[in-house]
């Protein structure tokens, strides 16, 4: 006899048994029908099986399964009750997906509009706009949607394919056909991925994964959310922030796999919730560095918009913090520490680049206290923590930037300890320290030592975006 049971936190959700009739020494393939357990939330459930002869247990096994709840459109309909969503999808696939999933009844009938042409898109006034997989064949429709995004709208484009024709005009990434071998969540905890786990993305590879992967956009504020590994690596999900709006590009097969993969339904729900949330705002930053320093060049390469009037109250100040810079501030800019201290006390943010033990006195004057430095390990084991400061940055990105010095070490000192510190990239490479009502971020990668290296620029851009600094594309500078 074969006995089975589904167990969640010691509670048996379902169980059963099946008689087996086998002759001694014989082997046979037997189909065992299991009753799937019902869960309210995505759960890790143990499937336990035992093979018995009479009352004697002859073999046991256990498998951990990720079990999804039955699809329920009510929470989304409640969320969208007072929202207005536009759907621009010449192929009709998104509309069919919504109808099949029960998302076109109830409140959705009053908040969703099907937009069939560019004029309708231009006239649309709502909370978010969904572009379907076939939208790229209607160039004028897409351009109207992207233009709306520059004015503050969120555009969610599902399975867009190659968007390179809009690279120069709207800063979208080029994409190429690929079959990723794996997908990596670059932003754990991000609202668009809040409930997604690595196991959810595991089936989306090879022929079951996205048909296209995207490269990095040509500058400006953007954030990679899901990376696609393989012969042609890139992104499977990213967001771009043109003007005052947001464009979320999802090459993951949300539409194609909606009826077959619970993770596709879960991701679509998260993306829809994210699309109607507030768009983050980006502001010009202040930049302080010695006249002969390389930080201004790095800032230029990253597209940082620098304000001569200084950072706004809750904005960002980017500071070269190496020993030479700290010495320069002490001699030539004695009031700088007072300005930084006041900015942090009022809720502002400061990004210190490449601080060293000799910088400690300067940091103390800025009220960034209790910092202990120690030499960086020769072979660091890089990890990025699941915190907003590290969104869009992988351990591979950090490793590539750290190798960029070409003889000049980029990672000399790590933060070993700091009062109230939270690590974003270990070992002690990017650390956030609360100061007053604000926060100081110590980036121990001396990125300004290799200001033209692409890996360095990529990490710097993501840090600046995560800290709310406004970036421009090259054609806007």
C-alpha angles and dihedrals in degrees: 000000000000117000123190138180139177111225128192116183091336092309116118108228097180138350143174147158139228129199116235123200111198131158117230111277093009125123125206137169110237127188112223117196114215127194106233112234120242116236132177095213136026102283142183104235128185117227106204122190131183131188114214138188104199105315093333117104107222099177141003135195138175132200128188112224131187106227123196127207120245113275111269118180094189097091091053093045089052092049092050097042093111097027130097118217124187122208119203104181119140091185093059091222096122093048090051091048091052092047093048091050096048095250097125097064130081115006093359091071090065099041103042126076128185107223113200104179145025093261091056091049091050090051094046116116113184148105101276142355126219119209114199130218094268096051095097089071089064102061097178091052092051093047091051090052093048091047088054089052091058087057096054108280124128113233118196110197113192119205094343098173116203111003097172093118087071095045097102099034100045105010096248118157125252115243135200136198112268144148106224118216093210142359123225125202105228096181112043109188094022109140092242090056101028098130099026117114129189090256090059091058095042097090091052099085136099112003091349094056136073117312092216136036125201132228123220113288116252096266131294125099113322138140129210110221105174123024122207117215125202144085088319105032123194140117130313095188129020141149129225125199111209115176109322098334141069136239117199112197114197117184090168109112096255094142097035094049100032095112096041107039123056087202090061091056092045093049092048090053091050092047091050092051090047092049092061094045124099117286113237116246125229125205137190113268135218118242125204123184138133113275092250095045125113098224093094089056091050090049090051092050090050091049095241112177105225122203118213088202092060130248121315118254096277095025133109134273115196112206133187100226106179121127094263092050093048090051091050091052091050093053105032106020105036093157094054095089090053090053092049092047091052092046092052093044090056094052101272129140129236127193112203113198121209103347117188134194088265087059093063096095091052091048090050090054087052089054091250095133140173095034115156118191129195133176113281116249116261092236108028120200099223122212131166116213123226094255130120092248090065098042111134093016123106130195087249090057091052092047092050092050092048090055094051099091097091092213096338109095114237096189109045103141132028129201104254096179139357135169109269092347124169117200119225097174123022144250087045092292100128117020133171119212123188113232119179108310091333139060137243118210118201113202104191091189101097091221093171089069090072103029096163099046111114095218090052092048091049094054091044092052093052092048091050092048091049089051093051100252117150117242129192130211117242092255090055096053 
